[in-house]
Amino acid sequence: MDQQHRGRPVVVGVDGSKKALRAVRWASAEAARRRAPLRIVVAVEWSHDHLVGADGLGRTCRDDPMDESRRLLAEAAAVARRAADGLDVDQQLVAGFPVPVLIAESRRAQVVVIGDRGLGGRTGLLLGSVGIALAVHAESPLVVERGELSDPTAPIVVGVDGSPVSDAALAFAYDAAAARRVPLVVVHTWWDGFVDSDGAPLRDWDAVEADKQQLLAERLAGWS
């Protein structure tokens, strides 16, 4: 682990769904591997209007979702501790909508983990759209947990295109493969669909392929 990430948590977002708890198990194992704390986050959607108007018993409209969210946090923390004994677990109940809450969390996280799909509806956290938004805007690596691996020796696959962001993805993938002692498959693609009216290619694709192979070789030169 490099110095800039030391002490940063692995963050996992939960919403009470079974897939979210599966993500907690994955995140717990990853936090233990990185020797990092685990930060479990539940985002509670409420506005100023929710604080107005009690039910006559001294409770506001905010109380019930908060109570339910605390229960979800406690359940997720118990799952995390069972998954990784001795893990430092931090529980965070954050007022706000899921995407901005988790983007903010990503600014100090080693990695953010979510399930691939959650409960949906008003209180749901892990909708597919949340994963898409985080993939675009998160400032840390994002893992979308989609289920148990049937083959623990399966390779890590990473796509590269020669950009600086691609280099960051390669570094993350290399670390993941090395830690798990599995192969790393690096993929670079291009499209050769341009032809003239007679169906002949408009470019020398053998030369293009050679250029792409050279690009890939250069990107991998520093890794062993």
C-alpha positions in Angstrom: 0.0 0.0 0.0 1.4 3.4 -0.9 1.8 6.1 1.7 -1.0 8.3 0.4 -3.6 5.6 1.0 -2.4 4.5 4.4 -5.1 4.8 7.0 -7.9 5.5 4.5 -10.9 3.2 4.9 -12.6 0.8 2.6 -16.1 2.3 2.2 -19.2 0.1 1.6 -22.8 1.5 1.0 -25.7 -0.5 2.4 -29.5 -0.3 2.2 -30.7 -3.4 3.9 -30.9 -5.6 0.8 -29.3 -9.1 0.7 -27.0 -7.9 -2.1 -25.8 -5.0 0.0 -24.9 -7.4 2.8 -23.0 -9.5 0.3 -21.1 -6.3 -0.7 -20.3 -5.9 3.1 -18.7 -9.3 3.2 -16.6 -8.6 0.1 -15.6 -5.2 1.5 -14.7 -6.7 4.9 -12.3 -9.2 3.3 -10.8 -6.4 1.2 -10.3 -4.1 4.2 -8.7 -7.0 6.1 -6.4 -7.7 3.2 -5.4 -4.0 3.0 -5.2 -3.7 6.8 -7.6 -0.8 6.6 -10.7 0.1 8.6 -14.1 -0.6 7.1 -16.5 2.3 6.9 -20.2 1.3 6.5 -22.4 4.1 5.2 -26.2 4.4 5.1 -27.6 7.4 3.3 -30.9 8.7 4.7 -32.9 10.8 2.3 -34.7 13.6 4.1 -35.2 17.3 3.7 -36.0 20.2 6.0 -39.7 19.5 5.5 -39.3 16.2 7.2 -38.4 18.0 10.5 -41.8 19.9 10.6 -44.8 18.4 12.2 -44.6 15.9 15.0 -47.1 13.0 15.4 -48.3 14.2 18.8 -45.9 11.9 20.6 -42.8 14.0 20.4 -41.6 12.2 17.3 -41.0 13.8 13.9 -41.3 12.3 10.4 -37.5 11.9 10.5 -37.4 9.4 13.4 -38.7 6.2 11.7 -36.3 6.2 8.8 -33.4 7.1 11.2 -34.4 4.2 13.5 -34.5 1.8 10.5 -31.2 3.0 9.2 -29.5 2.5 12.6 -30.8 -1.1 12.5 -29.4 -1.6 9.0 -26.0 -0.3 10.2 -26.0 -2.6 13.2 -26.9 -5.6 11.0 -24.2 -4.7 8.4 -21.6 -4.2 11.2 -22.4 -7.6 12.6 -22.0 -9.2 9.2 -18.6 -7.4 8.7 -17.2 -8.6 12.0 -18.3 -12.2 11.3 -16.6 -11.9 7.9 -13.3 -10.6 9.2 -12.5 -11.1 12.9 -10.8 -8.1 14.5 -11.7 -5.7 11.8 -12.0 -2.0 12.7 -15.6 -1.2 11.7 -16.9 2.4 11.6 -20.7 2.9 11.2 -21.9 6.1 9.5 -25.5 7.4 9.2 -25.4 10.3 6.7 -28.3 12.5 5.8 -28.5 12.9 2.0 -29.1 11.2 -1.3 -27.0 8.1 -2.1 -24.9 9.3 -5.0 -23.6 12.6 -3.5 -23.0 10.9 -0.1 -20.9 8.1 -1.6 -19.1 10.5 -4.0 -18.1 12.5 -0.9 -17.0 9.3 0.9 -14.9 8.3 -2.1 -12.6 11.4 -1.6 -11.0 9.8 1.4 -11.5 6.1 0.6 -9.1 3.5 -0.7 -12.1 1.9 -2.5 -15.9 2.2 -2.5 -17.9 -1.0 -2.6 -21.6 -1.4 -3.5 -23.9 -4.2 -4.5 -25.0 -4.4 -8.1 -28.7 -3.6 -7.2 -30.6 -2.9 -4.0 -34.1 -2.3 -2.8 -35.1 0.5 -5.0 -37.8 3.0 -4.2 -37.5 6.0 -1.9 -35.3 4.3 0.7 -33.2 2.2 -1.7 -29.5 2.9 -1.9 -27.9 0.5 -4.4 -29.9 1.0 -7.6 -28.1 0.3 -10.9 -28.3 4.0 -11.6 -26.3 4.7 -8.4 -23.5 2.4 -9.6 -23.4 4.1 -13.0 -23.2 7.5 -11.4 -20.5 6.4 -9.0 -18.5 4.9 -11.9 -18.5 8.3 -13.6 -17.9 10.6 -10.6 -16.3 8.7 -7.7 -12.8 9.8 -6.9 -11.6 6.4 -5.7 -11.8 3.0 -7.4 -15.3 1.5 -7.3 -16.2 -2.2 -6.9 -19.7 -3.3 -7.8 -20.1 -6.7 -6.1 -22.1 -9.0 -8.3 -21.9 -12.4 -6.6 -19.5 -15.1 -5.3 -16.8 -16.3 -7.7 -17.3 -19.8 -8.8 -13.5 -20.1 -9.5 -11.2 -18.4 -7.1 -8.3 -18.8 -9.6 -10.1 -16.8 -12.3 -8.0 -14.0 -13.7 -8.3 -10.3 -13.2 -9.2 -8.5 -16.5 -8.4 -4.9 -17.1 -9.0 -2.8 -20.2 -6.4 -0.2 -21.2 -6.4 2.6 -23.8 -3.1 4.4 -23.1 -4.7 7.3 -21.0 -3.6 8.3 -17.5 -6.9 7.0 -16.1 -6.2 3.7 -17.9 -2.8 3.5 -16.2 -4.5 4.0 -12.8 -6.9 1.1 -13.7 -3.9 -1.1 -14.6 -2.2 -0.3 -11.3 -5.4 -1.3 -9.3 -5.8 -4.5 -11.4 -2.2 -5.4 -10.9 -2.5 -5.1 -7.2 -5.7 -7.1 -7.1 -4.1 -9.9 -9.2 -0.9 -10.0 -7.2 -2.8 -10.1 -3.8 -4.9 -13.0 -5.0 -2.1 -14.8 -6.8 -4.2 -15.0 -10.0 -3.3 -14.1 -13.6 -3.8 -10.6 -15.0 -5.3 -10.3 -18.5 -4.8 -6.9 -20.1 -7.1 -6.0 -23.0 -6.7 -3.3 -25.6 -9.3 -3.1 -28.4 -9.7 -1.2 -31.6 -12.2 -1.2 -34.5 -11.4 -2.0 -38.1 -14.8 -1.3 -39.6 -13.8 1.3 -42.2 -14.0 0.0 -45.8 -14.4 1.6 -49.2 -17.2 1.0 -51.7 -15.6 -2.3 -52.9 -15.3 -3.6 -49.4 -11.5 -3.1 -49.2 -10.1 -1.7 -46.0 -9.1 1.9 -46.0 -6.1 1.4 -43.8 -3.2 -0.9 -43.4 -4.6 -2.9 -40.5 -1.5 -5.0 -40.1 0.3 -1.7 -39.4 -2.4 -0.6 -37.1 -2.2 -3.8 -35.2 1.5 -3.5 -34.9 1.1 0.1 -33.5 -1.5 -1.2 -31.0 0.8 -4.0 -29.9 3.6 -1.5 -29.4 1.3 0.7 -27.3 0.3 -2.2 -25.1 3.9 -3.3 -24.7 4.9 0.2 -23.6 2.1 0.4 -21.0 3.1 -3.0 -19.6 6.9 -2.4 -19.6 7.0 -1.2 -16.0 5.1 -4.1 -14.6 6.4 -7.6 -13.9 
